[in-house]
Amino acid sequence: MSQTPYFPPTEPGLRLEPHPEQLRGERPDEYLRMLHSISAHGVYLMDRDGIIRSWNPGAENLTGLPASQIIGQPYAALYPAAVASAGVPRRTLEWVRTHRHNREETPRRKADGSEFTAQISLDAMRDGRGELIGFVEVFSDISQARQREEQLYQRVTHDPHSGLPNRHHFTDMLQLDLERARRFAEPLTVAIVSIDPLDDMTERHGREALQRTLQAVIKTAYTTLRKIDALGRLGETEFGIILPRADKQPALEMMRRLQRALDQLRLDIGSHRQISLNNQIGLAPMRPNTRSGGDLLQHAEAALNKARRHSGRRIEVWFE
């Protein structure tokens, strides 16, 4: 745990010798000049009451808040109003008074009212007798890095055309729901809905028609299903549905309602042409010997394959 402020070497040739804490006590003017030489990070000082007493150019660059506006303001002035009113700045200072250091990601505000995600490193400053005399914080804007991480996560876990969880992520979600159902002794069912003619729609009618069809199917499913149910896209024509707290009979009723709603869809594919959607559904309720979410999904696929052997819309249940 750090007991003294950390100043990253953010500029070429910038040397932090002697140590900033020693420099602050022995040559305060030089210490302040060093703070102002750092432009890639925000660095500022607060007194023991959490009032801002200095503000370097890096802090102004990142927030748009000029020193003349922010010096003399309390620590909470750096936070969005909702975060400040929730007491986050006060609790952060209380933590650092006791533990000397805090490093975290937190929302901060800009002069234009927008927000950004800051990586902060806040340290308590103490004199030679160990008495608290103030605080020093170093912060940077990591919003773009977090946005890139979120975009990467979406690409890895979601289907690019529908925006729904992909097969891998859906299986992970199903495993978590299965473990929860076992823990609370609740039923759980998974369904796989196959929609025709999604498999060759792009080739026959174009990508725009496919997108309209996907959105219509998703909207219909969300309108029909409960809020606790989860939807995913497992393949070109298959959608997975997790039905928590539902055993065979309630799940069957929900899937029949979904089939009726899908039957009523008439989709415009251009040139004054419309298509309807055929569908088959496989259901797999959790059983005492169900080992994993992956196994439950395989059981639903087996039920779906059985439904596909019949013409028209049909629902089949695993083990029936």
N, C-alpha and C positions, 0 to 999 in steps of 0.2 A: 504494500500500500504506500503510495507516494505521500510524503510529508511536505514537499516543497513544490512550487509550480513547475510545470513542464512547458518548455518553449521549443517547438519544433524548428529545426534549421530550415526555414522555408525559402530563403533567398541565397543564391550562390555567393559564397564568400562570407556569409554571416557566421560569426563565431560567438558562441555564448560563453565566453570565458572572461573574467571569473564567473562562477555560478550565479544565475540571476538573483537568487536570494541574498547572496553575499554582496553583489553589486547594488541591490536595492538599499541595503543598510549602509554601505560604505560610500557609495557615489550615486545618490538618488538622481542627479541630473543626467548622468550617463545612462542610468537604468531607464529613464523615460525616453531618452533618445533611441535606445535599443528597441523599446516597444514600438516606437513610431517608424522604425526601419522595416518592420515586418508588414508586408502588404498582402500576402496570400492568405493569412489567417487573421481573424479578429482577436485582438488582445486588449484587455482593459482591466482596470483596478477598481475595487469597491472598498469602502471603509467597513468597519466592523458591523455597522448597522445595515449593510447591503445597499448603500447609496453609491452610484457610479461616480468615480472621481477622475477617470481618464478614459480615452477612447481613441484607439490608433486608426490610421488610414485604412487598414485591412477591415476593421469592423465597419467603418463607414462604407467601404466598397461593397461589402456583403449585404448590408441591410438598407443602405440608402439613407440612414439616419446620421445627420451631421453631429459632430461633437457638441456644438452650441445647443443642440436640442436635447441631447441625451445625458450630458454630464449634469449631475445633481438630481437625476431621476432615480427612483428605486429599481431594484433588480427586476421587479415584476413588469416594468415598462418594456422589457425586451420580449415579452411573451404575448401571444394572441389573447384577447380579452377573456375568452372562455377558459383558457388554460390558467390564466392568472387568477380569475375568480374562483377556480377550483382549488387554489392554494398550493399549486405546484412550486412556484418560486420560493415561497416561505418554507415548505418542507425540504426543498433542496438545500437551502442555506442552513437549516437546522441539522441536516445530515452532515454537511461539511464541517460545521462547528464541532461536531462530535467525532467524526471519522476522518477529518482532515482533507479528504479527496472524494470527488465524484466524477465519473466518466459515463456519459450516456448519450443517447440520441433523443432530441426533444424538439417540439415545434417552436419556431421563433417568428416574429413578425418583421415585415419590411415597412419602409416609410410609406409605400403606396397602399398599404393595407393587406397586401398578399402575405402568404406564409411560406416558410421553407423549413426543411428538416436540418437541424444543426447537430453536428457531433461536437460535444462540449467536454472540456476537461477543466474542472473548477477545483481550486485548491485554497485552503486556509493559509494565511500568512501570519506568522507569530514572531514576537521579538525574542531577544536573548533569554528572557525569563520564561518564555513559553506562553506569553499572553497573546490572545488574538488581537491583531491590529487591522485585519482586513482580508480581502479575498482577491485572487487573480483568476481570470478565466481566459482560456484559449478556445476559439470555436471556428468551425468551418462549415460551409454549405455542402451537404451530401445529397441534396434532393435529386440531382441528375443520376447519381450512382444508384440510389434507391429505385428511381423510375426504371433504369435499365434492368435492375434485378427483377422488378415486378413484371416487366415485359418478357424477360427470359423465362420467368416462372409460368406466365400465361402460355408462352409458346410450347413449353415442355409438358404442361398438364392439361391443356385445353385444345379441342378440335378447332382448327383455324377457320372453318366455314360456318360452323354453328355457334361457336363461342362456348359450347358446353364442355364439361370435363371429358377428357378422352378416356379410352379404355383403361389405361394404366392407372390414371388418377381415380376413375370411378371404382376400380377394384380396391384401391386403398381406402376410399370412402366407405365402401361396403364392408371391408374388414373392421373398420372402427365401429360401424353400426352393429355388426354382428357381436363384437366384444361387449358393447353396451347392452344389447338385448340379453345376452347371457348373464351379465352382471346384475341386471334388474329383473330377470326372469320374465321378459317381455317377448311377444312374437315378432317375427321379422319375415318379410317376403321380398324377393327380387323378381322383377319382370323384365323381359326383353320383348320389345315391340319391333316387328319388321314391317317397314313401309315400302310398298311397291307403287310406282316404278322409279325409286330414287337411284337405283344402281346405274341406269343408262340415261338419266334425265339430262345431264350436261351434253352428252353426245347427240341426243335427239332434239332437245329444245333450247340448249344454251345454258351458260352459267347463271345468267340472271334468273331464269326460270327455276333453277335449282335453289338459289338463295331465297326466292319468294316462297318456295315450297317448304324449305327448312324452317323459315320463320313462322309460317302458318302452322306447321306441326308443333313447333315449340310453344307458340302462343296457346294453341288448343290444349296441349298437355298441361301447361301451367294453370290454365283456367279450370281444368277438370280436376287436377290433383290437389292434395292438401299442401299446406305450407311446409309441413315437416318432411314431405317426400322430396327425393332428389332425382334429377334427370341427367343423363349423360349420353354421349354418342359413342357407340361401340364399334361402328363400321359404316360402310356406305349406306346400308339400308336399316341398320339396327340402332335402336335407342334403348338404353338401360334405365330402369326406374327402381329406386330403393323405396320400399314401403315399410317404414318403422311402425311398430305397434299394430301390425295387421297380420293375421294369419290367413289361411286359405280363403274363407268365405268373404270377409271384408275386401280382400285383395281382388277376388273375382268380381265383386260388385263394382269396384273402382275401375277395373279394366274394361268391363262391359260399358260403363259410362264413357270411357275414353274411346272405345270402338264406335259407339254411336255418334260421338262428336266428330271423329275423323271421317265417318261415313258422310257427314253433312257438308264436308269441305268440297268446294268446287273452285279449282285454281285456274286462273287465267294465265295461259302460256304464250299469249300473243296471237296476232292474226285472227282474233275473235274465236279462239279455241280454248276450251276448258278441259281439264282432266279431273278425275276423282282418284282417290287413293285406296288401294286394297291393303289390308293389314292382317297379320297373324301375331299372336302373343303366346309366349311361354312363361309360365309362372313356377317359381320354386320357393315354397315356404321353408324356413329354417327348421331342421329336425334335431333331436338330441345328439345324433351322430354326425352332424355337419361339422367338418373340421375347420373350414376357413371360408372367407368371402370368395376366394377363387373357386372353391368347390361349389358353393351355392350358385355362382354364375354359370358354371358348367352344367349344373342341373337345369337351370333355366334355359340354356341353349339346347339341351336335349329335348326339353318340352317344346321349344319353338320348332325344332326340326320335325317333331311329330305333327305339330299344327300345320307345317308347310306341306305335308303329304296329302292334305285335303284341299279342295278348291274353296275359294271364297274366304271370308274372314272367320277366324276360329281362335279359341283359347284352349290351350292344353296345360295341365298341371303335372309337375314332376311326380312320378310314382303312381300315376293314374292311367 
